Amino acid sequence: MNSSKNGKDLLFLGPAAYLNHSCEANTKWERCGEDMWCALTVKHIKSGDEITANYGDHFFGTNNNECKCQSCNNKRHVSCN
C-alpha cells in the first residue's frame, strides 16, 4: 500500500496483513499514534465475513481499473447484463 501523506510504500505485518482489498471496504485506516495505524470498522462485520480495507484509488492501475475485488466484479457483472 502507498501512503497518500508522504508517498512512501507501506508494508503491513501481523494481523493487518490479513485485510484484503475491497473498493467498498468494511474498515478504514486511521492513525493511532506516531508510527501506528489501526483499521476501524465502518460497516457491520458479521461472523464469517471477510475483513477488507481499501488499498487506495490507484493500487490496481489508474482509478483501480484493473481491480478484481468482489464489489468491482459485481459491478462489471451487472453492467454486462
FENHUSUL-V476782 format. One record per run of one state. SS is the DSSP state (hx for helix, st for strand, lp for the rest). FROM is the first residue (numbers start at 1). LEN is the number of residues. If there is no record, write none. Layout:
SS:FROM:LEN
SS:FROM:LEN
//
This chain:
lp:1:1
st:2:1
lp:3:6
st:9:1
lp:10:4
hx:14:5
lp:19:1
st:20:2
lp:22:5
st:27:7
lp:34:2
st:36:6
lp:42:10
st:52:2
lp:54:8
hx:62:3
lp:65:5
hx:70:11
lp:81:1
//
